[in-house]
Amino acid sequence: LTLILRGSYADEVGEFRRGDLADLDDDVLHSPMATGDEPCICLIATSPPLRFKSIVGRIVQPFIGL
């Protein structure tokens, strides 16, 4: 679950703005990118383990505890 607190982002599902709630499951490939001029700040609740697709995500994952 992702609650957008400030700014906006877009991904394969669509664009999400302040106040929107994104509820995605394991079957959705999710690569969010911030959009607009304002920083995107979100509150995220996940159930582990997350599966990062990029090499950078997989390298960083053990260090950030996700």
Short mmCIF file of the C-alpha atoms (twelve columns), coordinates in Angstrom:
data_MODEL
# 
_entry.id   MODEL 
# 
loop_
_atom_site.group_PDB 
_atom_site.id 
_atom_site.type_symbol 
_atom_site.label_atom_id 
_atom_site.label_alt_id 
_atom_site.label_comp_id 
_atom_site.label_asym_id 
_atom_site.label_seq_id 
_atom_site.Cartn_x 
_atom_site.Cartn_y 
_atom_site.Cartn_z 
_atom_site.pdbx_PDB_model_num 
ATOM 1  C CA . LEU A 1  0.000  0.000  0.000   1 
ATOM 2  C CA . THR A 2  1.290  3.447  -0.893  1 
ATOM 3  C CA . LEU A 3  -0.281 6.707  0.292   1 
ATOM 4  C CA . ILE A 4  0.979  9.752  -1.588  1 
ATOM 5  C CA . LEU A 5  1.490  12.551 0.952   1 
ATOM 6  C CA . ARG A 6  3.088  15.133 -1.351  1 
ATOM 7  C CA . GLY A 7  3.890  15.408 -5.038  1 
ATOM 8  C CA . SER A 8  3.098  12.651 -7.515  1 
ATOM 9  C CA . TYR A 9  4.530  9.640  -9.281  1 
ATOM 10 C CA . ALA A 10 3.760  7.551  -12.344 1 
ATOM 11 C CA . ASP A 11 4.295  3.852  -12.995 1 
ATOM 12 C CA . GLU A 12 2.963  1.077  -15.238 1 
ATOM 13 C CA . VAL A 13 -0.476 1.364  -13.587 1 
ATOM 14 C CA . GLY A 14 -0.947 5.135  -13.992 1 
ATOM 15 C CA . GLU A 15 -0.261 8.428  -12.222 1 
ATOM 16 C CA . PHE A 16 -0.825 8.914  -8.504  1 
ATOM 17 C CA . ARG A 17 -1.115 12.317 -6.797  1 
ATOM 18 C CA . ARG A 18 -1.390 13.656 -3.249  1 
ATOM 19 C CA . GLY A 19 -4.122 11.808 -1.357  1 
ATOM 20 C CA . ASP A 20 -4.183 8.800  -3.693  1 
ATOM 21 C CA . LEU A 21 -3.771 5.279  -2.353  1 
ATOM 22 C CA . ALA A 22 -2.084 2.641  -4.541  1 
ATOM 23 C CA . ASP A 23 -2.817 -0.971 -3.626  1 
ATOM 24 C CA . LEU A 24 -0.661 -3.272 -5.761  1 
ATOM 25 C CA . ASP A 25 -0.027 -6.977 -5.346  1 
ATOM 26 C CA . ASP A 26 2.923  -9.241 -6.191  1 
ATOM 27 C CA . ASP A 27 1.787  -9.686 -9.796  1 
ATOM 28 C CA . VAL A 28 2.265  -6.020 -10.738 1 
ATOM 29 C CA . LEU A 29 5.655  -4.892 -12.067 1 
ATOM 30 C CA . HIS A 30 6.086  -1.560 -10.291 1 
ATOM 31 C CA . SER A 31 8.737  1.002  -11.268 1 
ATOM 32 C CA . PRO A 32 7.543  4.358  -9.898  1 
ATOM 33 C CA . MET A 33 9.122  7.611  -11.074 1 
ATOM 34 C CA . ALA A 34 8.414  10.974 -9.426  1 
ATOM 35 C CA . THR A 35 6.621  13.448 -11.690 1 
ATOM 36 C CA . GLY A 36 6.122  17.196 -11.557 1 
ATOM 37 C CA . ASP A 37 8.177  19.894 -9.846  1 
ATOM 38 C CA . GLU A 38 7.407  18.927 -6.244  1 
ATOM 39 C CA . PRO A 39 9.271  16.103 -4.446  1 
ATOM 40 C CA . CYS A 40 7.203  12.929 -4.085  1 
ATOM 41 C CA . ILE A 41 6.781  11.826 -0.455  1 
ATOM 42 C CA . CYS A 42 4.901  8.602  0.273   1 
ATOM 43 C CA . LEU A 43 3.967  6.453  3.241   1 
ATOM 44 C CA . ILE A 44 4.456  2.799  2.285   1 
ATOM 45 C CA . ALA A 45 3.329  -0.409 3.994   1 
ATOM 46 C CA . THR A 46 4.786  -3.633 2.576   1 
ATOM 47 C CA . SER A 47 4.863  -7.307 3.353   1 
ATOM 48 C CA . PRO A 48 8.310  -8.767 2.864   1 
ATOM 49 C CA . PRO A 49 10.141 -9.909 0.999   1 
ATOM 50 C CA . LEU A 50 10.204 -7.259 -1.716  1 
ATOM 51 C CA . ARG A 51 11.650 -8.401 -5.035  1 
ATOM 52 C CA . PHE A 52 13.690 -5.737 -6.794  1 
ATOM 53 C CA . LYS A 53 14.210 -6.203 -10.542 1 
ATOM 54 C CA . SER A 54 17.167 -3.854 -11.065 1 
ATOM 55 C CA . ILE A 55 20.718 -4.779 -10.141 1 
ATOM 56 C CA . VAL A 56 21.018 -1.609 -8.017  1 
ATOM 57 C CA . GLY A 57 17.894 -2.514 -6.044  1 
ATOM 58 C CA . ARG A 58 19.127 -6.045 -5.421  1 
ATOM 59 C CA . ILE A 59 22.542 -4.802 -4.262  1 
ATOM 60 C CA . VAL A 60 21.111 -2.130 -1.930  1 
ATOM 61 C CA . GLN A 61 18.273 -4.278 -0.497  1 
ATOM 62 C CA . PRO A 62 20.280 -6.053 2.241   1 
ATOM 63 C CA . PHE A 63 21.598 -2.729 3.503   1 
ATOM 64 C CA . ILE A 64 18.228 -0.959 3.742   1 
ATOM 65 C CA . GLY A 65 16.374 -3.846 5.334   1 
ATOM 66 C CA . LEU A 66 13.566 -4.290 2.797   1 
# 
